[in-house]
């Protein structure tokens, strides 16, 4: 029997959807709404606009003036039958910095990125927008990848298979807690993946060593997670982590991939970990949603 709301290890009490209100926004809003209902969470519709922007026609994309952005959020909420969630609209009038500043006051538990596909993801994750977002936020970020909609007609509210990818560093620890918690709450199979970056060490002996290294790492961090980690399935592969994570997620039919990232205040900055890094490439190529969990400050 599934755990009740109060018994769940992960408490997403407030879910914010960062959307450009473009033509693909409905899919991600519908997905976020499913999560909000599952977790009994408040839903926030967040949009960054510029007050000086001219009005753009709906179904176009791009920043809308504040009043029009608020009206379109209300229109989408009604169209998608989100009234039961009483979604709150938050508009940043002076771009992404303004929006993130306002969101901080609401203390969201999860930020969901609305994207248009691979180019849309690149637009969000490259350059100044990504730098501002990932240097500012302290919350997990869920990216509903473009490939997800090619295989999933409607979003599911209950996960069955969770893939946790780790490099065995401290950066992965908080992500492990989220992956294990989600697995517990959804009664889902938890899979832990470690990718050895040296493809020449792919003999059976090396695989056994890597498997043991992964199991030892998990065992050393089992505090409070013993019941969930008891059934974890350990997977080891060799090659480029960003490629192997996506491949294994497809092979194992994962419903979500969970990764860690350097948190706010890290020496290289969270954006530095994303741009050109493993999390960025996985987010661009994954066929299922990707949950990026920042390392706490």
C-alpha positions in Angstrom: 0.0 0.0 0.0 1.4 3.4 -1.0 2.5 5.7 1.8 0.1 8.5 2.7 1.0 12.1 2.2 2.2 12.5 5.7 4.3 9.3 5.5 6.2 10.2 2.3 9.9 10.8 2.6 9.9 13.5 -0.1 7.6 16.4 0.6 7.2 18.6 -2.6 4.9 21.1 -0.9 5.2 23.8 -3.6 6.0 23.1 -7.3 6.9 26.0 -9.6 6.7 25.7 -13.3 9.1 28.0 -15.2 7.3 28.6 -18.5 7.7 30.8 -21.5 3.9 30.3 -22.3 4.8 29.0 -25.8 2.9 26.4 -27.8 4.6 23.5 -25.9 3.8 24.8 -22.4 0.6 22.9 -22.0 2.4 19.5 -21.9 4.8 20.5 -19.1 2.1 22.3 -17.2 0.0 19.1 -17.3 2.9 17.1 -16.1 3.6 19.5 -13.2 -0.1 19.4 -12.3 0.0 15.6 -12.1 3.0 15.9 -9.7 1.3 18.6 -7.7 -1.8 16.4 -7.2 0.3 13.4 -6.3 2.3 15.3 -3.6 -0.6 17.4 -2.5 1.5 20.4 -3.5 0.7 24.0 -4.3 1.3 24.9 -8.0 3.0 28.1 -9.1 3.0 29.2 -12.7 6.1 31.3 -13.2 6.9 33.5 -16.3 9.6 36.0 -16.9 8.5 39.0 -19.0 9.7 42.4 -19.9 7.3 45.3 -19.4 8.5 47.0 -22.5 7.9 44.1 -24.8 5.2 44.5 -27.4 2.2 42.2 -27.3 2.8 38.9 -29.0 -0.1 36.8 -30.3 -1.0 33.6 -28.4 0.1 30.9 -29.6 3.4 32.6 -30.2 6.3 32.2 -27.7 8.5 34.8 -26.1 8.2 37.2 -23.2 4.7 38.8 -22.9 3.9 42.0 -21.1 2.9 41.3 -17.5 -0.8 41.8 -17.9 -0.9 39.5 -20.9 1.3 36.9 -19.2 -1.1 36.8 -16.2 -4.1 36.5 -18.5 -2.5 33.7 -20.5 -1.6 31.8 -17.3 -5.3 32.0 -16.2 -6.4 30.9 -19.7 -4.1 27.8 -19.5 -5.1 27.0 -16.0 -8.8 26.9 -17.1 -8.1 25.1 -20.3 -6.1 22.3 -18.5 -8.7 22.1 -15.7 -6.2 23.1 -12.9 -8.8 24.8 -10.8 -8.6 22.2 -8.1 -5.0 23.2 -7.6 -5.8 26.9 -7.4 -2.5 27.7 -9.2 -0.8 31.0 -8.3 0.7 33.1 -11.1 4.1 34.7 -10.6 5.4 37.1 -13.2 8.9 38.7 -13.2 8.5 42.1 -14.8 12.2 42.6 -15.5 13.3 39.3 -16.8 14.6 36.1 -15.2 16.4 37.8 -12.2 13.1 39.4 -11.2 11.2 36.2 -11.5 13.8 34.2 -9.5 13.8 36.9 -6.8 10.0 36.6 -6.4 10.1 32.8 -6.4 12.6 32.8 -3.5 9.9 34.4 -1.3 7.6 31.4 -2.0 10.3 28.8 -1.2 9.4 26.2 -3.8 10.3 22.6 -3.2 10.8 21.9 -6.9 11.3 23.9 -10.1 10.0 22.4 -13.4 11.4 23.8 -16.6 9.1 24.1 -19.6 10.9 23.6 -22.9 10.3 23.3 -26.6 12.6 20.4 -27.5 16.3 20.1 -27.9 16.8 23.7 -29.1 14.4 24.9 -26.4 16.5 23.2 -23.8 19.7 24.6 -25.2 18.1 28.1 -25.1 17.3 27.6 -21.4 20.5 25.9 -20.4 23.0 28.0 -22.4 24.2 31.5 -21.8 22.9 34.1 -19.3 19.5 32.5 -18.6 21.0 29.3 -17.3 23.7 31.0 -15.4 21.2 33.2 -13.6 18.8 30.2 -12.9 21.3 27.7 -11.7 23.5 30.1 -9.8 20.4 31.3 -7.9 18.2 28.3 -7.2 18.7 26.1 -4.2 15.9 23.7 -5.1 15.8 20.5 -7.2 15.1 21.2 -10.9 13.0 18.8 -13.0 13.5 19.0 -16.7 10.8 17.4 -18.8 13.0 16.4 -21.7 11.8 16.7 -25.3 12.1 13.0 -26.0 9.6 12.2 -23.2 6.6 13.4 -25.3 7.6 11.2 -28.2 7.1 8.1 -26.0 4.6 9.3 -23.4 1.2 10.6 -24.6 0.0 11.5 -21.1 2.1 12.1 -18.0 1.9 9.5 -15.2 1.7 10.4 -11.5 3.2 7.3 -10.1 6.8 6.3 -11.0 7.7 2.6 -11.4 11.4 2.7 -12.1 13.9 5.3 -10.8 17.4 5.6 -12.2 19.9 7.3 -9.8 23.2 8.1 -11.6 26.2 8.8 -9.4 29.9 9.5 -9.8 30.5 8.4 -6.2 31.2 11.9 -5.1 29.7 14.0 -2.3 27.7 15.9 -5.0 25.6 12.8 -5.4 24.6 12.3 -1.8 21.6 14.7 -1.7 20.4 13.3 -5.0 20.6 9.7 -3.5 18.3 10.8 -0.7 15.8 12.2 -3.2 16.0 9.1 -5.4 15.6 6.7 -2.5 12.7 8.8 -1.1 10.9 8.9 -4.4 11.4 5.1 -4.8 9.9 4.6 -1.3 7.0 6.9 -1.8 6.0 5.4 -5.2 7.0 1.8 -4.3 9.2 2.0 -7.4 12.3 0.0 -8.3 15.5 1.9 -7.5 18.4 1.5 -9.8 21.9 3.0 -9.1 24.2 3.5 -12.0 27.9 4.2 -11.9 29.7 4.8 -15.1 33.5 4.2 -15.2 35.0 6.8 -17.6 37.8 4.5 -18.8 36.3 2.3 -21.5 39.4 0.1 -21.6 38.6 -1.2 -18.2 35.5 -3.1 -19.3 36.6 -6.7 -18.6 34.6 -8.8 -16.2 37.2 -8.3 -13.4 36.9 -4.5 -13.8 33.1 -4.7 -13.8 33.2 -6.7 -10.6 35.5 -4.1 -9.0 33.3 -1.3 -10.1 30.2 -3.0 -8.9 31.8 -3.5 -5.5 32.9 0.2 -5.4 29.3 1.3 -6.1 27.9 -1.1 -3.4 30.4 0.1 -0.8 29.6 3.7 -1.6 25.9 3.0 -1.1 26.5 1.0 2.1 28.5 3.8 3.6 25.6 6.2 3.1 22.7 3.9 4.1 21.8 5.9 7.3 18.0 6.3 7.3 17.7 4.7 3.9 18.3 1.0 4.8 14.9 -0.2 3.8 14.8 1.5 0.5 18.4 0.7 -0.4 18.0 -2.9 0.5 16.3 -3.6 -2.9 18.5 -1.3 -5.0 19.7 -2.7 -8.2 23.3 -1.8 -9.0 24.4 -1.2 -12.6 27.9 -0.5 -13.9 28.8 0.6 -17.4 31.9 2.0 -19.1 32.2 5.0 -21.4 31.0 8.6 -21.4 28.7 9.2 -18.5 26.3 11.5 -20.4 25.8 8.9 -23.1 25.6 5.9 -20.9 23.1 7.4 -18.5 20.7 8.1 -21.4 21.3 4.6 -22.8 20.7 2.8 -19.5 17.6 4.9 -18.8 16.1 3.7 -22.1 17.2 0.1 -21.6 15.7 0.0 -18.1 12.6 1.9 -19.1 13.2 4.4 -16.3 10.5 6.9 -15.5 12.9 9.5 -14.1 16.6 10.0 -13.9 18.0 11.6 -10.7 21.4 13.4 -10.8 23.4 15.5 -8.4 24.9 18.9 -9.2 27.1 21.4 -7.4 25.0 23.7 -5.3 24.8 27.4 -5.0 28.0 28.9 -3.8 30.2 26.1 -5.2 33.6 27.3 -6.4 32.8 26.7 -10.1 29.2 27.7 -9.7 26.2 25.5 -10.5 26.1 26.8 -14.0 29.6 25.6 -14.5 28.5 22.1 -13.6 25.6 22.2 -16.0 27.1 23.9 -19.1 29.0 21.3 -21.2 28.7 18.8 -18.3 27.0 15.5 -17.6 23.7 17.0 -16.3 23.4 19.3 -19.2 23.9 16.6 -21.8 21.6 14.1 -20.1 18.9 16.8 -19.9 19.2 17.5 -23.6 19.1 13.8 -24.7 17.1 12.0 -22.1 13.8 10.3 -23.1 12.4 10.7 -19.6 12.3 13.6 -17.1 15.6 14.4 -15.4 15.7 15.6 -11.8 18.8 17.6 -11.0 19.4 17.9 -7.2 21.9 20.6 -6.1 24.4 19.9 -3.4 23.5 22.0 -0.3 25.5 25.1 0.5 
